[in-house]
Structures are given as structure tokens and as C-alpha cells.
Amino acid sequence: MCDLVGDHYPVLQVMSRFGIALGFGDRTIAEVCTTNHVDTATFLAVVNLLMNRTEGTILAEEVSVRSLTDYLHNSHDYFLRFRLPEIRRKLIGAVNCTQSDVSFAIMRYFDEYVAEVDRHMDYEEKTVFPYVEALLAGEKGSQYSMEVFRRHHDQIEERLRELKNIIIKYYPTGSTNELNGVLFDIFTCEQELASHNAVENEIFIPAVERLASDGVQENRRQEALSAREKEIIVCVVKGLTNKQIADELCISTHTVITHRRNIAAKLQIHSAAGLTIYAIVNKLVELSEIDKPA
């Protein structure tokens, strides 16, 4: 893994969106993925696509839809909570929107763009991902189709490209360092959004369509609980809240919620009482470890 990152530093972005931290020593890619509960085939599919090594539609046959969904959710967090707000902060300092109408118009254009990206990603979070989760749980009653998503899936990097061109062509400035720095960030973000869309178009959509057509393969691949999921079941059975579980296992609350959703899909058990029975039967806990109701 170290060699991969050293030769291709954009892999750092892929790692962060799969929740893979640095400090993995000399472990192989497969070992790092296994340690971080990431499907290795899915990680390699995304890396290979972004490095233009092969067609994503071929790679989509082997990937985990669940891992891809987690990857895309983390990508949304990256753009909406970090990347775009950081560009906005720098843009405010570079154009000084209190001193010119052009500067004010540029900031308004950027804010409208961010709102558009937010709407796009909110649609995925509230419509597309729940549809995918239903498929993973074996439910096929939904009338939704990935063809609808494909039509709805605008190229959200297009407007950012337009903003970049407007600044280059029309914004007058005496000092270029700050503005050039922002433009560099916009160029980079444009490429990142294009990569994000490529993962959705070339891997995610074909993989979900394959899941919708036969629904069996993903459930077979994800049948066994991971070690982390077993740890979370034990915590749930002991009565810990999501926040307490996150603190106990040194992970985020969102990661806990994701694991609990995955556990429910794999086991088809949605209550703490049901998980308690499962944990006792499978010897994950002893009866003495469970708090009894008063």
C-alpha cells in the first residue's frame, strides 16, 4: 500500500473516503483493506478507474455495492463539509466582495453552485441510497430505477468549470497570488468532482443495476459478519448508545450507524432484543454480561 500511495498520491483521497487511515506500515493493499473492513476488490476498482487502467463497467462485476455506497457517502461529506467551504473561505479573501459588484456577483455565483451540489447529493442520500439499501436487504418492491438516477445525474462539475473561466477572463486584480491559489483549488476540485462522477457512472450504477437484476450475489458476498460488526453487536447488547459505542471503539458515530445498518441487512434482525438472542446463541456474549431490566 505504501508503494501505491508513493507512486500515485491521489490514492490518498480514495483511502480517506473508504475510511483508511495512514500508519499501515509495510502491509499489503489486501491486508490494509481487511484491517479497515473495506472490500479489497471495491478499493482496487475505484483506484484503477481513477488511474485510467481499465473500464469501470468491467470492474463493477466484482465490487461490493455496500462498500461503494459508504465510499460515496464519505465523498459527499468531503465536498460539502470540507472542500467547497474551504474554497469559499479562500475566495472571499481573494476577491474582497465588499469592494466591487463583480466580486459580489462571483460570490453569489459560487454560493448558488454549492446549493446545486448540495441538492444533487441530498437527492442521492435521500432517494438513491435508500433504494440501494432496500436492494441489499432483499427488497425489490420499489419502482425506482437507476435509469432515473442516470438521467438525474447531471455533471455537477460543469458549473464550477464555468466559474473558473469567468474569474480567469473577467476578474481584474492587482495581486494574483491569493486568486491564483483559489483558482488552483477550483481546478483540483473540478477534477475531483469529475472522478466522483466517474465512479458513480462507471462502477456504482452498473453494480446497482446488476444487484437489482439478481440481488443474490451481494448477499452472498456480505453474509459473514466482520470482526468489527461483532464488536458492535456486543456493545448494542450491553445497552450502549451509538455515541458510547463510537467512543468505546474509537470510531465515528456515523461509522457505528453504518455498521448497524449493515448488520441489520445481513442478519435481518432490527431490534436490540433480537440481537441479544443472536449474540447469546452465537456465543458473542454470556448471559451474565447483559444488564437485566429492573
C-alpha positions as CSV (number, residue, x, y, z in Angstrom):
1,M,0.0,0.0,0.0
2,C,2.9,2.4,0.8
3,D,4.3,1.9,-2.7
4,L,0.9,2.6,-4.3
5,V,0.5,5.9,-2.4
6,G,4.1,6.9,-3.0
7,D,3.7,6.4,-6.8
8,H,0.1,7.7,-7.1
9,Y,-0.6,10.3,-4.4
10,P,-4.3,10.8,-5.5
11,V,-4.9,7.4,-3.9
12,L,-4.9,9.3,-0.6
13,Q,-8.3,10.7,-1.5
14,V,-9.6,7.2,-2.2
15,M,-8.2,5.9,1.1
16,S,-9.9,8.7,3.1
17,R,-13.3,8.1,1.5
18,F,-13.0,4.4,2.4
19,G,-12.0,5.3,6.0
20,I,-8.5,4.0,5.7
21,A,-6.0,5.9,7.9
22,L,-2.3,6.2,7.4
23,G,0.3,4.4,9.6
24,F,-0.2,1.0,8.0
25,G,3.5,0.1,7.9
26,D,4.6,-2.4,5.2
27,R,1.2,-4.2,4.9
28,T,-0.1,-5.1,1.5
29,I,-3.2,-3.5,-0.1
30,A,-5.3,-6.5,0.8
31,E,-4.1,-6.5,4.4
32,V,-4.8,-2.8,4.9
33,C,-8.3,-3.2,3.4
34,T,-9.0,-6.2,5.6
35,T,-7.9,-4.4,8.7
36,N,-10.1,-1.4,7.9
37,H,-13.1,-3.6,6.9
38,V,-13.0,-2.4,3.3
39,D,-13.8,-4.7,0.4
40,T,-10.4,-5.1,-1.4
41,A,-12.0,-5.6,-4.9
42,T,-14.0,-2.4,-4.5
43,F,-11.0,-0.4,-3.3
44,L,-9.0,-1.6,-6.3
45,A,-11.8,-1.0,-8.7
46,V,-12.0,2.7,-7.7
47,V,-8.2,3.1,-7.7
48,N,-7.9,1.5,-11.1
49,L,-10.7,3.6,-12.6
50,L,-9.2,6.9,-11.3
51,M,-5.8,5.8,-12.7
52,N,-7.5,5.1,-16.1
53,R,-6.2,1.5,-16.0
54,T,-9.4,-0.2,-17.1
55,E,-13.0,0.2,-17.8
56,G,-15.2,0.6,-14.7
57,T,-18.1,-1.4,-16.2
58,I,-15.8,-4.5,-16.2
59,L,-14.7,-3.8,-12.6
60,A,-18.3,-3.3,-11.5
61,E,-18.8,-7.1,-11.7
62,E,-16.7,-7.8,-8.7
63,V,-17.3,-4.8,-6.4
64,S,-19.4,-4.6,-3.2
65,V,-22.3,-2.2,-3.6
66,R,-22.4,-1.6,0.1
67,S,-18.7,-0.5,0.2
68,L,-19.3,1.8,-2.8
69,T,-22.3,3.4,-1.0
70,D,-20.2,4.1,2.0
71,Y,-17.4,5.5,-0.2
72,L,-19.9,7.8,-2.0
73,H,-21.4,9.0,1.3
74,N,-18.0,9.9,2.6
75,S,-17.3,11.7,-0.7
76,H,-20.4,13.8,-0.1
77,D,-19.1,14.8,3.3
78,Y,-15.8,15.7,1.9
79,F,-17.2,18.1,-0.8
80,L,-20.0,19.7,1.3
81,R,-18.3,19.9,4.7
82,F,-14.7,20.5,3.7
83,R,-13.7,21.1,0.1
84,L,-16.3,23.6,-1.0
85,P,-16.4,25.6,2.3
86,E,-12.6,25.8,2.2
87,I,-12.7,27.2,-1.4
88,R,-15.4,29.7,-0.4
89,R,-13.3,30.9,2.6
90,K,-10.3,31.5,0.3
91,L,-12.4,33.0,-2.5
92,I,-13.8,35.6,0.0
93,G,-10.3,36.7,0.9
94,A,-9.1,36.7,-2.8
95,V,-11.9,38.8,-4.4
96,N,-12.8,41.0,-1.4
97,C,-16.5,41.1,-2.2
98,T,-17.2,44.3,-0.2
99,Q,-15.3,46.5,-2.7
100,S,-16.8,45.6,-6.1
101,D,-20.0,44.4,-7.8
102,V,-18.1,41.8,-9.8
103,S,-16.7,40.3,-6.6
104,F,-20.1,40.2,-5.1
105,A,-21.5,38.5,-8.2
106,I,-18.7,35.9,-8.2
107,M,-19.5,35.0,-4.6
108,R,-23.2,34.7,-5.3
109,Y,-22.5,32.5,-8.3
110,F,-20.3,30.3,-6.1
111,D,-23.0,30.0,-3.4
112,E,-25.6,29.1,-6.0
113,Y,-23.3,26.4,-7.3
114,V,-22.7,25.0,-3.8
115,A,-26.5,24.9,-3.3
116,E,-26.9,23.0,-6.6
117,V,-24.2,20.4,-5.5
118,D,-26.0,20.1,-2.1
119,R,-29.3,19.4,-3.8
120,H,-27.7,16.8,-6.1
121,M,-26.0,15.0,-3.2
122,D,-29.1,15.3,-1.0
123,Y,-31.1,13.5,-3.7
124,E,-28.6,10.7,-3.6
125,E,-28.7,10.5,0.2
126,K,-32.5,10.5,0.4
127,T,-33.6,8.7,-2.7
128,V,-30.8,6.7,-4.3
129,F,-29.0,5.3,-1.3
130,P,-32.2,4.1,0.5
131,Y,-33.2,2.3,-2.7
132,V,-29.8,0.6,-2.8
133,E,-30.1,-0.3,0.9
134,A,-33.5,-1.9,0.2
135,L,-32.0,-4.0,-2.6
136,L,-29.2,-5.1,-0.3
137,A,-31.8,-6.2,2.3
138,G,-33.5,-8.3,-0.4
139,E,-36.5,-5.9,-1.0
140,K,-37.4,-5.5,-4.7
141,G,-40.8,-3.7,-4.5
142,S,-39.5,-0.2,-5.3
143,Q,-40.5,1.3,-8.6
144,Y,-37.3,3.3,-8.6
145,S,-34.7,2.6,-11.3
146,M,-31.0,3.5,-11.7
147,E,-32.0,4.8,-15.1
148,V,-33.9,7.6,-13.3
149,F,-30.7,8.4,-11.4
150,R,-28.7,8.3,-14.7
151,R,-31.0,10.9,-16.2
152,H,-31.0,13.0,-13.0
153,H,-27.2,12.7,-12.6
154,D,-26.1,16.0,-14.0
155,Q,-22.4,16.7,-14.4
156,I,-22.1,18.8,-11.3
157,E,-18.5,19.9,-12.1
158,E,-19.7,21.8,-15.2
159,R,-20.7,24.9,-13.4
160,L,-17.5,25.0,-11.4
161,R,-15.6,25.0,-14.7
162,E,-17.7,28.0,-15.8
163,L,-16.9,29.9,-12.6
164,K,-13.2,29.2,-13.2
165,N,-13.4,30.6,-16.7
166,I,-15.3,33.7,-15.5
167,I,-12.6,34.5,-12.9
168,I,-9.8,34.0,-15.4
169,K,-11.4,36.1,-18.2
170,Y,-13.2,38.9,-16.3
171,Y,-11.9,39.5,-12.8
172,P,-9.4,42.4,-12.6
173,T,-6.9,42.2,-9.8
174,G,-3.6,43.7,-8.9
175,S,-2.4,40.9,-6.7
176,T,-2.5,37.4,-8.2
177,N,-1.1,35.1,-5.5
178,E,-4.3,34.6,-3.5
179,L,-6.6,34.5,-6.5
180,N,-4.3,32.1,-8.4
181,G,-4.2,29.9,-5.2
182,V,-8.1,29.8,-5.2
183,L,-8.1,29.0,-9.0
184,F,-5.7,26.1,-8.4
185,D,-8.1,24.7,-5.7
186,I,-11.0,25.1,-8.2
187,F,-9.1,23.3,-10.9
188,T,-8.4,20.5,-8.4
189,C,-11.9,20.3,-7.1
190,E,-13.2,20.2,-10.7
191,Q,-11.0,17.1,-11.3
192,E,-12.2,15.6,-8.0
193,L,-15.8,16.0,-9.0
194,A,-15.2,14.5,-12.4
195,S,-13.6,11.5,-10.6
196,H,-16.6,11.3,-8.3
197,N,-19.0,11.2,-11.2
198,A,-16.8,8.6,-13.0
199,V,-17.1,6.3,-10.0
200,E,-20.9,6.7,-10.0
201,N,-21.3,6.3,-13.7
202,E,-18.8,3.6,-14.5
203,I,-18.9,1.4,-11.3
204,F,-21.8,2.3,-9.0
205,I,-24.7,2.5,-11.4
206,P,-23.7,-0.8,-13.3
207,A,-23.1,-2.6,-10.0
208,V,-26.5,-1.5,-8.6
209,E,-28.3,-2.4,-11.8
210,R,-26.7,-5.9,-11.6
211,L,-27.8,-6.1,-8.0
212,A,-31.3,-5.2,-8.9
213,S,-31.4,-7.8,-11.6
214,D,-30.4,-10.8,-9.4
215,G,-29.9,-9.5,-5.9
216,V,-28.2,-12.7,-4.8
217,Q,-24.5,-12.1,-5.3
218,E,-24.2,-9.2,-2.9
219,N,-26.0,-11.0,-0.1
220,R,-23.6,-14.0,-0.6
221,R,-20.6,-11.8,-0.5
222,Q,-21.7,-9.9,2.6
223,E,-23.2,-12.8,4.5
224,A,-20.5,-13.2,7.2
225,L,-20.2,-10.6,9.9
226,S,-16.9,-8.8,10.2
227,A,-15.0,-8.7,13.5
228,R,-16.0,-5.0,13.9
229,E,-19.7,-5.8,13.4
230,K,-19.5,-8.5,16.0
231,E,-17.9,-5.9,18.4
232,I,-20.8,-3.5,17.7
233,I,-23.4,-6.2,18.3
234,V,-21.8,-6.9,21.7
235,C,-21.9,-3.2,22.6
236,V,-25.6,-2.9,21.5
237,V,-26.5,-6.0,23.5
238,K,-24.8,-4.4,26.6
239,G,-27.0,-1.4,26.2
240,L,-24.6,1.2,24.8
241,T,-25.8,4.1,22.7
242,N,-24.3,4.8,19.3
243,K,-22.2,7.6,20.8
244,Q,-21.0,5.3,23.6
245,I,-20.1,2.6,21.0
246,A,-18.2,5.2,18.9
247,D,-16.2,6.2,22.0
248,E,-15.6,2.7,23.1
249,L,-14.3,1.6,19.6
250,C,-12.6,4.9,18.7
251,I,-14.7,5.3,15.5
252,S,-17.2,8.0,14.4
253,T,-20.9,7.8,15.3
254,H,-21.7,7.7,11.5
255,T,-19.5,4.6,11.2
256,V,-21.4,3.0,14.0
257,I,-24.7,3.7,12.3
258,T,-23.4,2.4,9.0
259,H,-22.2,-0.9,10.7
260,R,-25.6,-1.3,12.5
261,R,-27.4,-0.8,9.1
262,N,-25.1,-3.4,7.6
263,I,-25.7,-5.8,10.5
264,A,-29.5,-5.5,10.2
265,A,-29.3,-6.2,6.4
266,K,-27.1,-9.2,6.9
267,L,-28.9,-10.8,9.8
268,Q,-32.4,-9.4,9.0
269,I,-32.6,-8.5,12.7
270,H,-33.6,-4.9,13.5
271,S,-34.1,-4.9,17.3
272,A,-31.7,-4.9,20.3
273,A,-33.7,-7.8,21.7
274,G,-33.2,-9.8,18.5
275,L,-29.5,-9.1,18.5
276,T,-29.3,-10.2,22.1
277,I,-30.7,-13.6,21.2
278,Y,-28.3,-13.8,18.2
279,A,-25.4,-12.9,20.4
280,I,-26.2,-15.5,23.0
281,V,-26.8,-18.2,20.5
282,N,-23.5,-17.5,18.7
283,K,-21.6,-17.1,21.9
284,L,-20.7,-13.5,21.4
285,V,-21.7,-12.7,25.0
286,E,-22.5,-14.5,28.2
287,L,-25.9,-14.1,29.7
288,S,-24.2,-12.6,32.8
289,E,-22.8,-9.7,30.8
290,I,-26.2,-8.5,29.8
291,D,-28.0,-5.9,32.0
292,K,-31.3,-7.3,33.2
293,P,-34.3,-5.0,33.3
294,A,-35.2,-3.6,36.7
